[in-house]
Amino acid sequence: MSEYLPKEVREGLELARKQTLRKKSRMRVKAGDRTFVILRHWTDGFALDADDAPHLRGLVDVYDGARHLSQCLIVASEADGGEMVFEYKRATPTAEQAPLDYEKTAGPVALIASRVGRRPP
């Protein structure tokens, strides 16, 4: 169907689709001091607008709003329909606390009352 539409109409529809995705998306990727809106996100990667996104490569941080989701090592894979697709080489989820370097053991289950100075019954 899109082959029958004039070029200007197709470009206008594509621009409207990108603007809608950009408004709906809370996902962001931060590379250094630059931040980009993620248009689509899946388990193995994400897609950015090809007009805004350079060929990112290396270590980036992925955010959902203000919440830091993961630190990822990425590589640009391909340009597809006005989007630049990136794949994860490594994605490490962030944690709320620093990891422990020891095993936490369970504390005492119950305390035994002291019977000092009492006679046995």
Biotite code that builds the C-alpha atoms (Angstrom):
import biotite.structure as struc

atoms = struc.array([
    struc.Atom([0.000, 0.000, 0.000], chain_id="A", res_id=1, res_name="MET", atom_name="CA", element="C"),
    struc.Atom([2.816, 2.459, 0.779], chain_id="A", res_id=2, res_name="SER", atom_name="CA", element="C"),
    struc.Atom([4.106, 2.169, -2.811], chain_id="A", res_id=3, res_name="GLU", atom_name="CA", element="C"),
    struc.Atom([0.978, 3.983, -4.024], chain_id="A", res_id=4, res_name="TYR", atom_name="CA", element="C"),
    struc.Atom([1.411, 6.978, -1.710], chain_id="A", res_id=5, res_name="LEU", atom_name="CA", element="C"),
    struc.Atom([3.400, 10.006, -2.802], chain_id="A", res_id=6, res_name="PRO", atom_name="CA", element="C"),
    struc.Atom([6.898, 10.345, -1.330], chain_id="A", res_id=7, res_name="LYS", atom_name="CA", element="C"),
    struc.Atom([5.946, 13.409, 0.768], chain_id="A", res_id=8, res_name="GLU", atom_name="CA", element="C"),
    struc.Atom([3.014, 11.571, 2.367], chain_id="A", res_id=9, res_name="VAL", atom_name="CA", element="C"),
    struc.Atom([5.191, 8.533, 3.208], chain_id="A", res_id=10, res_name="ARG", atom_name="CA", element="C"),
    struc.Atom([7.838, 10.810, 4.772], chain_id="A", res_id=11, res_name="GLU", atom_name="CA", element="C"),
    struc.Atom([5.130, 12.613, 6.771], chain_id="A", res_id=12, res_name="GLY", atom_name="CA", element="C"),
    struc.Atom([3.719, 9.308, 8.046], chain_id="A", res_id=13, res_name="LEU", atom_name="CA", element="C"),
    struc.Atom([7.204, 8.116, 9.043], chain_id="A", res_id=14, res_name="GLU", atom_name="CA", element="C"),
    struc.Atom([7.899, 11.391, 10.868], chain_id="A", res_id=15, res_name="LEU", atom_name="CA", element="C"),
    struc.Atom([4.566, 11.117, 12.731], chain_id="A", res_id=16, res_name="ALA", atom_name="CA", element="C"),
    struc.Atom([5.355, 7.494, 13.689], chain_id="A", res_id=17, res_name="ARG", atom_name="CA", element="C"),
    struc.Atom([8.775, 8.504, 15.091], chain_id="A", res_id=18, res_name="LYS", atom_name="CA", element="C"),
    struc.Atom([7.303, 11.399, 17.052], chain_id="A", res_id=19, res_name="GLN", atom_name="CA", element="C"),
    struc.Atom([4.664, 9.105, 18.570], chain_id="A", res_id=20, res_name="THR", atom_name="CA", element="C"),
    struc.Atom([7.310, 6.547, 19.579], chain_id="A", res_id=21, res_name="LEU", atom_name="CA", element="C"),
    struc.Atom([9.507, 9.287, 21.028], chain_id="A", res_id=22, res_name="ARG", atom_name="CA", element="C"),
    struc.Atom([6.650, 10.696, 23.131], chain_id="A", res_id=23, res_name="LYS", atom_name="CA", element="C"),
    struc.Atom([5.570, 7.271, 24.437], chain_id="A", res_id=24, res_name="LYS", atom_name="CA", element="C"),
    struc.Atom([9.052, 6.042, 25.299], chain_id="A", res_id=25, res_name="SER", atom_name="CA", element="C"),
    struc.Atom([10.490, 6.553, 28.758], chain_id="A", res_id=26, res_name="ARG", atom_name="CA", element="C"),
    struc.Atom([13.576, 4.534, 27.894], chain_id="A", res_id=27, res_name="MET", atom_name="CA", element="C"),
    struc.Atom([16.833, 6.441, 27.419], chain_id="A", res_id=28, res_name="ARG", atom_name="CA", element="C"),
    struc.Atom([20.419, 5.512, 26.675], chain_id="A", res_id=29, res_name="VAL", atom_name="CA", element="C"),
    struc.Atom([23.250, 7.654, 28.017], chain_id="A", res_id=30, res_name="LYS", atom_name="CA", element="C"),
    struc.Atom([26.637, 7.595, 26.301], chain_id="A", res_id=31, res_name="ALA", atom_name="CA", element="C"),
    struc.Atom([29.106, 9.878, 28.046], chain_id="A", res_id=32, res_name="GLY", atom_name="CA", element="C"),
    struc.Atom([27.304, 13.195, 28.483], chain_id="A", res_id=33, res_name="ASP", atom_name="CA", element="C"),
    struc.Atom([24.817, 12.639, 25.618], chain_id="A", res_id=34, res_name="ARG", atom_name="CA", element="C"),
    struc.Atom([21.351, 11.098, 26.041], chain_id="A", res_id=35, res_name="THR", atom_name="CA", element="C"),
    struc.Atom([19.212, 9.498, 23.325], chain_id="A", res_id=36, res_name="PHE", atom_name="CA", element="C"),
    struc.Atom([15.569, 8.327, 23.315], chain_id="A", res_id=37, res_name="VAL", atom_name="CA", element="C"),
    struc.Atom([15.121, 4.591, 22.752], chain_id="A", res_id=38, res_name="ILE", atom_name="CA", element="C"),
    struc.Atom([12.342, 4.011, 20.228], chain_id="A", res_id=39, res_name="LEU", atom_name="CA", element="C"),
    struc.Atom([12.166, 0.223, 20.623], chain_id="A", res_id=40, res_name="ARG", atom_name="CA", element="C"),
    struc.Atom([13.722, -2.054, 23.241], chain_id="A", res_id=41, res_name="HIS", atom_name="CA", element="C"),
    struc.Atom([14.028, -5.859, 23.432], chain_id="A", res_id=42, res_name="TRP", atom_name="CA", element="C"),
    struc.Atom([16.147, -8.361, 25.386], chain_id="A", res_id=43, res_name="THR", atom_name="CA", element="C"),
    struc.Atom([19.097, -8.361, 22.954], chain_id="A", res_id=44, res_name="ASP", atom_name="CA", element="C"),
    struc.Atom([19.204, -4.693, 22.012], chain_id="A", res_id=45, res_name="GLY", atom_name="CA", element="C"),
    struc.Atom([17.397, -1.473, 21.177], chain_id="A", res_id=46, res_name="PHE", atom_name="CA", element="C"),
    struc.Atom([16.724, 0.951, 18.329], chain_id="A", res_id=47, res_name="ALA", atom_name="CA", element="C"),
    struc.Atom([17.336, 4.708, 18.151], chain_id="A", res_id=48, res_name="LEU", atom_name="CA", element="C"),
    struc.Atom([16.281, 7.272, 15.579], chain_id="A", res_id=49, res_name="ASP", atom_name="CA", element="C"),
    struc.Atom([18.881, 7.149, 12.794], chain_id="A", res_id=50, res_name="ALA", atom_name="CA", element="C"),
    struc.Atom([18.790, 10.937, 12.381], chain_id="A", res_id=51, res_name="ASP", atom_name="CA", element="C"),
    struc.Atom([19.723, 11.586, 16.026], chain_id="A", res_id=52, res_name="ASP", atom_name="CA", element="C"),
    struc.Atom([21.937, 8.622, 16.828], chain_id="A", res_id=53, res_name="ALA", atom_name="CA", element="C"),
    struc.Atom([25.541, 8.412, 15.797], chain_id="A", res_id=54, res_name="PRO", atom_name="CA", element="C"),
    struc.Atom([27.188, 5.029, 15.428], chain_id="A", res_id=55, res_name="HIS", atom_name="CA", element="C"),
    struc.Atom([27.424, 4.454, 19.173], chain_id="A", res_id=56, res_name="LEU", atom_name="CA", element="C"),
    struc.Atom([29.829, 1.844, 20.370], chain_id="A", res_id=57, res_name="ARG", atom_name="CA", element="C"),
    struc.Atom([31.144, 0.828, 23.750], chain_id="A", res_id=58, res_name="GLY", atom_name="CA", element="C"),
    struc.Atom([29.824, 1.263, 27.264], chain_id="A", res_id=59, res_name="LEU", atom_name="CA", element="C"),
    struc.Atom([26.421, 2.957, 27.747], chain_id="A", res_id=60, res_name="VAL", atom_name="CA", element="C"),
    struc.Atom([23.841, 3.209, 30.526], chain_id="A", res_id=61, res_name="ASP", atom_name="CA", element="C"),
    struc.Atom([20.164, 2.354, 29.939], chain_id="A", res_id=62, res_name="VAL", atom_name="CA", element="C"),
    struc.Atom([17.493, 4.194, 31.943], chain_id="A", res_id=63, res_name="TYR", atom_name="CA", element="C"),
    struc.Atom([13.731, 3.810, 32.334], chain_id="A", res_id=64, res_name="ASP", atom_name="CA", element="C"),
    struc.Atom([12.754, 7.330, 33.319], chain_id="A", res_id=65, res_name="GLY", atom_name="CA", element="C"),
    struc.Atom([15.083, 8.136, 36.230], chain_id="A", res_id=66, res_name="ALA", atom_name="CA", element="C"),
    struc.Atom([15.676, 4.482, 37.181], chain_id="A", res_id=67, res_name="ARG", atom_name="CA", element="C"),
    struc.Atom([19.041, 3.087, 36.081], chain_id="A", res_id=68, res_name="HIS", atom_name="CA", element="C"),
    struc.Atom([18.335, -0.342, 34.557], chain_id="A", res_id=69, res_name="LEU", atom_name="CA", element="C"),
    struc.Atom([21.662, -1.598, 33.266], chain_id="A", res_id=70, res_name="SER", atom_name="CA", element="C"),
    struc.Atom([25.128, -0.851, 32.054], chain_id="A", res_id=71, res_name="GLN", atom_name="CA", element="C"),
    struc.Atom([25.671, -2.296, 28.588], chain_id="A", res_id=72, res_name="CYS", atom_name="CA", element="C"),
    struc.Atom([28.417, -2.890, 26.095], chain_id="A", res_id=73, res_name="LEU", atom_name="CA", element="C"),
    struc.Atom([26.884, -2.261, 22.674], chain_id="A", res_id=74, res_name="ILE", atom_name="CA", element="C"),
    struc.Atom([27.716, -2.364, 18.985], chain_id="A", res_id=75, res_name="VAL", atom_name="CA", element="C"),
    struc.Atom([25.755, -0.825, 16.091], chain_id="A", res_id=76, res_name="ALA", atom_name="CA", element="C"),
    struc.Atom([24.373, -3.630, 13.978], chain_id="A", res_id=77, res_name="SER", atom_name="CA", element="C"),
    struc.Atom([22.347, -2.091, 11.138], chain_id="A", res_id=78, res_name="GLU", atom_name="CA", element="C"),
    struc.Atom([20.211, 0.785, 9.903], chain_id="A", res_id=79, res_name="ALA", atom_name="CA", element="C"),
    struc.Atom([16.628, -0.326, 9.373], chain_id="A", res_id=80, res_name="ASP", atom_name="CA", element="C"),
    struc.Atom([13.782, 1.910, 8.209], chain_id="A", res_id=81, res_name="GLY", atom_name="CA", element="C"),
    struc.Atom([15.021, 5.174, 9.710], chain_id="A", res_id=82, res_name="GLY", atom_name="CA", element="C"),
    struc.Atom([16.211, 3.462, 12.895], chain_id="A", res_id=83, res_name="GLU", atom_name="CA", element="C"),
    struc.Atom([19.714, 2.514, 13.982], chain_id="A", res_id=84, res_name="MET", atom_name="CA", element="C"),
    struc.Atom([19.640, -0.918, 15.622], chain_id="A", res_id=85, res_name="VAL", atom_name="CA", element="C"),
    struc.Atom([22.122, -1.707, 18.414], chain_id="A", res_id=86, res_name="PHE", atom_name="CA", element="C"),
    struc.Atom([22.874, -5.094, 19.948], chain_id="A", res_id=87, res_name="GLU", atom_name="CA", element="C"),
    struc.Atom([24.148, -5.890, 23.419], chain_id="A", res_id=88, res_name="TYR", atom_name="CA", element="C"),
    struc.Atom([27.473, -7.639, 23.753], chain_id="A", res_id=89, res_name="LYS", atom_name="CA", element="C"),
    struc.Atom([27.017, -7.523, 27.522], chain_id="A", res_id=90, res_name="ARG", atom_name="CA", element="C"),
    struc.Atom([24.195, -6.173, 29.690], chain_id="A", res_id=91, res_name="ALA", atom_name="CA", element="C"),
    struc.Atom([24.781, -5.961, 33.438], chain_id="A", res_id=92, res_name="THR", atom_name="CA", element="C"),
    struc.Atom([21.724, -5.095, 35.536], chain_id="A", res_id=93, res_name="PRO", atom_name="CA", element="C"),
    struc.Atom([22.322, -2.478, 38.198], chain_id="A", res_id=94, res_name="THR", atom_name="CA", element="C"),
    struc.Atom([21.742, -3.262, 41.864], chain_id="A", res_id=95, res_name="ALA", atom_name="CA", element="C"),
    struc.Atom([20.328, -1.150, 44.673], chain_id="A", res_id=96, res_name="GLU", atom_name="CA", element="C"),
    struc.Atom([23.146, -2.193, 47.036], chain_id="A", res_id=97, res_name="GLN", atom_name="CA", element="C"),
    struc.Atom([26.762, -3.132, 46.624], chain_id="A", res_id=98, res_name="ALA", atom_name="CA", element="C"),
    struc.Atom([27.313, -6.910, 46.436], chain_id="A", res_id=99, res_name="PRO", atom_name="CA", element="C"),
    struc.Atom([28.373, -8.637, 49.644], chain_id="A", res_id=100, res_name="LEU", atom_name="CA", element="C"),
    struc.Atom([31.764, -10.296, 49.830], chain_id="A", res_id=101, res_name="ASP", atom_name="CA", element="C"),
    struc.Atom([30.602, -12.821, 52.432], chain_id="A", res_id=102, res_name="TYR", atom_name="CA", element="C"),
    struc.Atom([27.692, -15.193, 52.909], chain_id="A", res_id=103, res_name="GLU", atom_name="CA", element="C"),
    struc.Atom([24.920, -13.959, 55.156], chain_id="A", res_id=104, res_name="LYS", atom_name="CA", element="C"),
    struc.Atom([23.986, -16.589, 57.713], chain_id="A", res_id=105, res_name="THR", atom_name="CA", element="C"),
    struc.Atom([20.718, -16.756, 59.550], chain_id="A", res_id=106, res_name="ALA", atom_name="CA", element="C"),
    struc.Atom([20.807, -15.282, 63.036], chain_id="A", res_id=107, res_name="GLY", atom_name="CA", element="C"),
    struc.Atom([19.525, -17.044, 66.140], chain_id="A", res_id=108, res_name="PRO", atom_name="CA", element="C"),
    struc.Atom([16.052, -18.467, 65.742], chain_id="A", res_id=109, res_name="VAL", atom_name="CA", element="C"),
    struc.Atom([15.080, -18.142, 69.429], chain_id="A", res_id=110, res_name="ALA", atom_name="CA", element="C"),
    struc.Atom([16.676, -16.931, 72.639], chain_id="A", res_id=111, res_name="LEU", atom_name="CA", element="C"),
    struc.Atom([16.912, -19.136, 75.729], chain_id="A", res_id=112, res_name="ILE", atom_name="CA", element="C"),
    struc.Atom([16.046, -17.291, 78.914], chain_id="A", res_id=113, res_name="ALA", atom_name="CA", element="C"),
    struc.Atom([18.722, -17.186, 81.550], chain_id="A", res_id=114, res_name="SER", atom_name="CA", element="C"),
    struc.Atom([18.041, -19.271, 84.699], chain_id="A", res_id=115, res_name="ARG", atom_name="CA", element="C"),
    struc.Atom([20.831, -17.879, 86.822], chain_id="A", res_id=116, res_name="VAL", atom_name="CA", element="C"),
    struc.Atom([19.983, -17.990, 90.524], chain_id="A", res_id=117, res_name="GLY", atom_name="CA", element="C"),
    struc.Atom([16.828, -20.049, 90.078], chain_id="A", res_id=118, res_name="ARG", atom_name="CA", element="C"),
    struc.Atom([16.274, -23.532, 91.311], chain_id="A", res_id=119, res_name="ARG", atom_name="CA", element="C"),
    struc.Atom([15.203, -26.199, 88.907], chain_id="A", res_id=120, res_name="PRO", atom_name="CA", element="C"),
    struc.Atom([11.519, -27.164, 89.407], chain_id="A", res_id=121, res_name="PRO", atom_name="CA", element="C"),
])
